[in-house]
């Protein structure tokens, strides 16, 4: 029996991306390999344990004294505890979860975790998969997953053991099955002749600063059909809902089930960086990417350089938004080129590729 332990966190200040992509992988491992799954998370505000349990995953919540400040460049603070204490608490969760005769896969997806953390749990598990997108510290793992567009194996050669299998690049993006879309289907949906005025606004799972409402206000007076999407832990969702309810051609959606369908039904997006960037690419949806943290700039800039997006920096302005959207809205060729650039970046099959790589490594170990 395969048992999977995932150490990752979500929080109002940190966002939901790490948990959401691990949720996608955990669901696929359970469905494909029959795995039992345990998430080990700190009990930060916005931890998403309820969502994980609804999917059928076990959750061990570690105590948290305070939510870490996302603006800190010392990622060790994001762990919510000293490394040795976090290891001890995670080991206790693994011990309680372990079943006799099982094979244990440990997945870490956390900027506060490095080789020192992983090495202390090596003897407790059979295989370690590290998910990362920083390439800035030592990691002790059997598999390394970094879905950054343009990432090269050489970026990790100094950070992982020589025996580590590297799964790098956006072809490994962890997307749900709904994003496994044939390119011809996406192109067909995008070829209908129409004015490109359908705009999707989605600023991440938590959006603690309510950039969603700020953007909606900046769009006031523009002739767009706007859908505002917020995540389940977004603290200001009622203000966004009220804004949309009071205006024609505005729609509000909180944690909708069919994100891929929404993306296909819109022409352009104003959106957060992170894992939803790959979702938008798989759906052929050109977007303005709002940079909210320094660590988002490299990935967003690479997507923009490929022609699939444009980058927006804070503070936002109506002029910057309108100038970013205008070419795609008004020029058929420019918009179609952006659609093709999206499809070239991500095809939606990344989760299956990662599961197969895990299966192969388990079979050879």
N, C-alpha and C positions, 0 to 999 in steps of 0.2 A: 504494500500500500504506500502511495505517495502522500506525504504530509508537507504542506507548504506554509511557512511562517513568513509574514511580510512585516517588516519594520518601516513604517512610514507615518507621516503626520499630516493632518489638515488643521487649519485654524483660521479664524476671521482675518488675522493679520498676515498669515502665510499663504492663504488661498487653499484651493482644493485639488490642484493639478496632480500632485504626487499620489494622493489617495485614489483619484479617479482613474489614472492610468494603471495603477496596480489593481484596482477593482476589475478593470477590463481583462488584464492578464489572469487574475485569479479565477474569474468566471470561465475563461477559455481553458485553463488548466483543469478545472473541475469537470468541465464538459467533455474535454478531449482525453484527458489522462486519468479521470476519476479521482482527482486529488481531494483530500480534506484540507481546508484552508483556515488559517488563523491570522488575523491582523493584530499587531501589537502597536498601540498608538497612545500618545499622551492625551490626557483628558482636557485639551485646550478647548476654549470656546470655539464651536464650529468643527468638532472632531469627526463628524459624519458616521459615528458608530451605528446609529439607527439605520442609515442607508445600507451599510455593509451587512448588517444582520438581516435586513429585509431580503437581501440576495442569498442568504443562507450561510454566510461566513461567520465563524466565531470571531469574537473581538475581546482582546484583553486591554483594558484601559489602564495606563500607568498614571500615577498621581501627577498633577501639574499645579504648581503654586501660582504661576502667572503665564499669560500668553506672551511668547517672545516678540520682540520688536522686529518686524520684517525689514526695516531699514538698516539694521545692523549688518556690517560687512564681515563680522566674525560669526561664521555659520555655526560654530560650536554652541552659540547661545540659542540657536533654533532648536537644539535637541531638548531643551527644557530640563536638563540635569547634567551632572558631570558624566563623562564617558563611562567611567568605571561603574557608577551607579546605574546608568542606563543598561549596561551589559548585564549587571546582576539581576535587574528587574526583568529584562528580556529572557534571560536564562530560566528564571522561575516560571515564566509563561510557557516557554518551550517544554520544560519538564512536565508541567501539568497537562500539556496538550499531547505529548508524545504517546504513541501506542506501540506496544512490543512488536518488533519485527518490521517496523515501517522504515521507509527511506525519507529522510528529512531534507527538504530544499529550503534554504534561507534566502529571502530576497530583501535587500536593503535599498530604499529609495529615499535618501535623506542627505542633505548637504552637510549636516552635522556629524555624519558617520564617515570614518576613514578606516585605513588598514588596522590601526590599533584596536578599534572596536571589533572589527571582523575577526581578527586573529584570536581574540579571547573566546570566541564562540565556535572556532573551527572544529574542536573536538566534540561539540554538541550536535553537529549536523553533518550531512554527507556531501552537500553541494551548496555553493554560495553564488548567487547572481546579484551583481551590483548594477543598479540603474542610476545613471548620472548624466549630467550635461554640462559639467564645469571643466573636467579634465585638468584639475588644478592640485590634486593631492594623491598620495598613495592609497591604493585600494587592493585588498587581498581577496580575490574572487576567482572562481572557475569560469564564469561567464560575465562579460561586461556589456551592458546595453546602453547606448547613447544614440538617441533618435535625431540628433541635431542634423539639419540639412547641411551637407558639405563636410561633415566630420570625417576624418581620416584615421585609419588604425595607428599611424605614427603619432597621433596626438596623445595616445595612451601608453605607448611603449615604455616610457620612463615611470609610469605610475602603477603598472600591474605586473604580476609574474609572467614570465615568458610562456607559460603553459595556458594562460587565459585565452579563451576564445572571444574575439572581439566582434560584437554585433553593432556596427556603427553606421549611421546614416538614416535618412528619413524613410527608407524602404522598410525599416523595422518599427515604424511608429505604431504605438499600441492603441489601435482604434477598435471600437465595437463593430460587430458584424454589419450593422446598418450602413457603415461607411465603405464596405467592400462592394463598391459600385463599378460595373463595367464602364470604361471610359466612353464607349459609344452611347451609353444611356445618359451620361452627364452631358456630352456634346449635344445630344438630341434635345435635352431639356433647355440648353442654353441657346439654341439656334432659332427659337421662336422670335419673329420680328415684333418688337415692342419698344416703347421708351423704357430706358433702364432707370426706373424710379423706385424700385422696391428695395428698401434698405434695412438690413438686419443690424441691430445694435446689441452687442453682448460683451460685457466687460469682466468675464470670469465668474467663478463660482461664488465668491463672497463680496467682492467690490466694496470694501469697507468705507471708502471715501465717496461713494455714490457718484462715480464718474458717469454712470449711466444717465442719471438725471441731468448732470452738467452738459452732457452731449445733446440730450434731447432739447434742452433750452437753447443751445447754440444752433440747433437745426430749425428753430422756430422761424416760420415765414418761408422756409424752403419747400418746394413742391415735391416732397418724397412721401411714399407710403412706408411707414416705419413700423417695424416690429421690435420691441424691446424685450430681451430675454434675460432673466436673472436666475441665479442658482438658488439651491434650497437653503443656504445659510446667509443669503444677502440680507443684512439687517435693515436696509432702507426700502425694501420692496414695495411697501404700501405707498410711499411717495411717488415711486415710478408708476405704479398702477393708477394712482389718482391722476397723474399728468396725462397718461395715455387715455384714460376714460373721458377726460374733458376735451379731447381734441379729435377731430375727424382724421381719418387715414392713419390712425395710430392703433396698434395692437400690443397688448401686454401678455407675456407668458412667463410663468414661474416654474422652473424645472420641468420643461415639457419633455414628453417621452420621445418624440420623433424629431431630434435635432437635425438629422440628415435631411428629412423632408422639408424642414424649415429652410435649411441652407439652399436646397435645390429650388425652392420657391422664391428666393430673393436674388437680386442681381449683384449687389455689392454689400459689404459689411464694414462696420466700425467695431473693432474687437480687440480683446486682450491678446498679449503674447502667450506662449505656452502651448499645451497640448491641443487646444482648439485650433491652432494654426494648421496642424496636419489634417484635422477634420475638414476645415474650409478648403484646403488644397484638394482633398479627395473628392469634394463636391464641386470643384471648379469655381470657387467663389472668391473673386478678388476682394482684398480687404485693406483698410487702413488699420495698421497695428499700433495701438497706443502703448508706449513704453512707460511702465510704472516703476521699474527697478533697473538698475544698471546691468544686472545679469541677464536681462532680456534683450539687450541691444544687439548682441552679436548674431543671435539666431534670426531676429526680425530683419536685420540688415541683409543677411544672406538671402532670405526669402524675397526681400525687396529687390536685391540685385538681380535675382532670377526673373523678375518681372511679374511676380504673383501678388505683390503687396506694395504698399507704401508705408513709411514710418511716420508716426505722429509723436512729437515730444510734448511733455507738459511744460508750461500751462497750455491748454488747448485754446483755440480761437475759431470763430465761425469762418474766418477767411482761410485758415489752414485746412479745415475740413472741406470747405467747398472747392478749393483749388485741388485737393487730393482726389475728390470724386469726379470733378468736371470732365476730365479727359475720357475716363471709362464710360461716363454717362453719355457723352456727345459723339464719341468716335467709335464706330462699329469695329474697325480693325484693331484699335488699341485695346478695346475690351475683350475681343476674341483672343488676342495674343496673351492677355493676362489669364484668361481661362486655361489656355493651353499650358502656360507656365505653371499654373497650379497643378494640373494633371501630371506634369513631368516630375513634380517634386514628391508626390505621395499617391500610391495606388490603392490604399486601404487594406492591403494584405499583410501588413507588418506583424500583427498579432499571431497569425498562423505561422509566419516564419520564426518568430521567437519561440513559440511552443514546440515547433519541430526541432529547433536547436537544443532546447532543454531535453526533449525526448532522446535525442542522439547522445547528449552528454551523459544522461542517466544510464543509457544502454551500455556505454563504454566504460563506466566507472565501476 
